[in-house]
Each structure stands twice: as structure tokens, then as C-alpha cells.
């Protein structure tokens, strides 16, 4: 108890030092307000819980497990939650460095749900905080989101198109993955005046992007200069077939389409010791008719079958038949060979026209932040939000990580090591595996693996839960990487494309270089009677 009190005093001292340091910075270099919420006091009256019918999840002020530190707790499973805190004044994001930072601890893990924050822009006149829901407009959404194939640290910017006035959601491409443990993690988004975005997890940079780069956001903030003409139609006589059957080709006279693929191997000889009179299966001699068996109701009882032990030492049992072999005369159905199509015009695409919504900007037109909201749906309870911070100095964000987050994280790490040691894992092996998985998470974030990202993350998480399969996980991921590289290198020759412009210019076909790579799994693939399938019979041995 004394140690806990001492730790709390130390934390308060560190917080005072951090706040004092920020006050000095804010009074001189930082333009704009700061927001900080530690949830050490009751949130009621300061944070407004949504009164919309859908949001029936109960928020609670709760201690983080193993600490005296409080946070805002998601207390029930399978609920929608919404709560909002309006800032005293709007926070401008333009032409300055802004750090958005908060802590989340997934005390019961996160299988399906969100744990992100929404930074709301000024709402329409008459809007009330108690009406906060998923329709309330935001400027930025940032934080963990995980369910099914989704496993990412969201960063979404809602940006207004100055040409048409519409707001568009721009998603960060290839965002970092969400840590899969139950420790406290701190998430930081740094926005800088030079259009740069940096995403940090526990103070370590995981992603760097440029807001105006088309490679970093989907869709890009700056629209394309041209777009395909929606009114352009493919001419009826446009031939996209590069190859066509040779109309002059004739099937050879000796081509037998009816020849079977396999024929009986007449040269095959029955192996010595083949037991012609022995069945492959026999009645189980140890089986006995159940005492409650009723022949009239249950039918005549038959002993279950087992593999004939005499067949184990013999080449085979039962009637011997000559095996099949490949038919050398087999040719299959005849088809005329393909030749170049003299009328081939390429793959048609509509001609490009100027994009009426195109605009150019030197910097994003960030909307100011008027409130901070948490609006999530989750199947897990135990999600704890803490130490929500907005500051204009990344050094201040770092000081809060050092004073508020790191002491808790170190305690949790030590406890985790002790639990792993008790489970039979040495510290050396555990640390080694963690380094491997950290590398694998970085590999999963490589852009050329984006189509396979969910599958790779799923493999990594399974490996973390079952450390004995680390090597198997490595091999599986290596197979995925080699498969992708093979498709990229040998995916086939790209066909030329001829655009139907007046100049009839030949241009290469556009391609993202990525195959779909993923097929949806049919959850209903197995029928209800799958468990009732008959027992597998012992295969007949054949000489091949």
C-alpha cells in the first residue's frame, strides 16, 4: 500500500513537471490551446453521454487493472457507446504542429470493435452534445479498430472539396496494426506545417505520410486532373480480342477426340502375396451387441468394421485389378489454334475529360476541432481510455508519455514477463519471439502486401498466442511473400490499350500490379450433416 501511495505521489510530481514545462512552451512558442483529460476525477458533467437510443453502453470511471490510475471504461460487451467533451474554444489546426495523443488499454483484448477517438469540427447551429452519434461531423478520426479482416490504427481526415463543398473521408493507406496484447499503449498522431503526418505507437514512429501525396491517402486529397468520361460508350464494332481461332485450321484425320485419358495397364502383374480371398475390412471381434439393442426397433445388429490385420503385411486384399496408366493416344477435344486478330483494337476505355471537381492546394484545409468524442461499437468490455491530450508541441506529448504512460507500461511488462516465466517460457525465448513478431508486423505493413495484410496479421496473432508455432508462422508468411513476388514478376504480359481518342494513341493498360489474392471463405461450406459422414474405408492397394 505504501509503495502504491509513493508511486502515485511520484506520478503527480512528474505530471506537475510536465504541465509546467508545457505552460512555459505554450506561453512563448505554441499558438493555440491545450486539452488534457486524465480521468482522475469524475467525468460526469464534463463529458456528455449520448442520449440517442442506439447508445446504451454504460461508461464508468475505473482503475486500470494493477494501478491506482483511473480511466474511462467500456463496461459492457456488445454495446454501442458515445460520449463527447466540448472544448472551451475551437482549436485551429492550420499552419502549426499539432499532437493528438491518448492511451488505450484493452484489458480483455479486442476481437471485434473500435477504440478510436473522433475530433469533431464545429457542429451546425442547434446541435447538442447529448445528440452526439455517428452522424456528427468530425475533422479527424484516429485510433485502433479491429474486426474480422480489419486490424489497423485508423487515421481518417474529412476534407472539404473547395470546388463542390463536399466533405470526403480520406483514409491513411497501409496504417499500422493494433498491438494484440492487453497492455496500456499510447497512440500519437503528429500533424506538421509541412503537410507531414507521423503515427507513433508507444513513442515509436510506425508510419510517416504526406497529406498531399496520392500514395499515402485513399482517395487522394487532391483529385485527379482528368476523369473517364461517364457518357463515353464503347463502339459496337470495337474488337478487344487479341487472339482469335484460326478459321482456316482443320482437325487432323488422326485426331481421336474420344480416346480416354487413361487406359488399363495390360503389362501390370499382380504382386506376390496378394490375398484375393481376404476382405479389406472385417467385423470387429471385440465388439458386442449392446444390451439395450432391440432388433424390432433398431434393426438387425451388425458389428462395426475394422481394417483387416492380415492386409497390413500383404501388398493388398480382395479382388486384384490392373491399374490404369496414361493413354499415349489421348489428345482431348480439338480446338483451332489461336492467331493474331487483325481487327484487334486493344482494351477499350472511355476517353478522359477534365475533372470538374479538380482543385490544387499547397496545404490541407483542416477544419478546427470543437469537441472530442468517443463513438464506438464493440463486442468487448474492459476497454480503458486515458490521458487524452492535444498539444501544439510534440515535446510536450513526449513528456506526457514519459510521465503518465511509461510507468504503467513498465509495470505491466514486468507482470507479463513473470506470467510467461510461470507458464514455462524463459525470458530469453520470449524476448526473441517478440522481436520476431515485431519484425513480422513491419513486414505486414509493406505496401505490396496490402492485399494480404489481414491474412498475415491473423497468422502473426495466432503465433503470438501459440509461441511453439513461431517457425511455422514464419514459413507461412514467407510463402505468402514469395507468392506475391511471383505474381508481380510473372503475372503475365500486359496487353496494350488503345484509347478511342481522335489520334488513336496507343497507351499501356493501367494496372495496380496486384491480384485480388483473397477469396472470401464460405462459412457455410460444411453442411449440418458433416459430422454424420460415414467412416472412411481403407483404400484398395494397387500396383502403379
Protein Blocks (a to p, Z undefined) as FASTA:
>chain_A
ZZmmmmmmmmmmmmmmmmmmmmmmmmmmpgcdddddehlacfehjaccdfbfklmcccdd
dddehiabdcdddfbghiadddddddfbdcdfehiacddddddddfkopfbdcdddcddd
dddehiafklgcfklccfbdcddddehjbccdddddddddfknopacddddehiacddfb
fbdcdddddddfkopacddeehiafbdcdfklmklpccdfbdcfbdcdfkbccdfklcfb
fbdcdfkbccdfklcfkbcfbdcdfkbccdehiafkbcfbdcdfkbccdfklcfklnopa
dddddddfklmmpgbecjddddddddfkbgbjadddddddfkbgbjadddddddfkbccd
fbdcddddfbdcdddddfbehiacehiacdfbfklmmmmmmmmmmmmmmmmmmmmmmmmm
mnopafklmmmmmmmmmmmmmmmmpmklmmmmmmmmmmmmmmmmmmmlmmmmmmmmmmmm
mmmmmmmmmnopadddddfbfkopacddddehiafkiacddfklpcfklmmpccdddddd
ddZZ
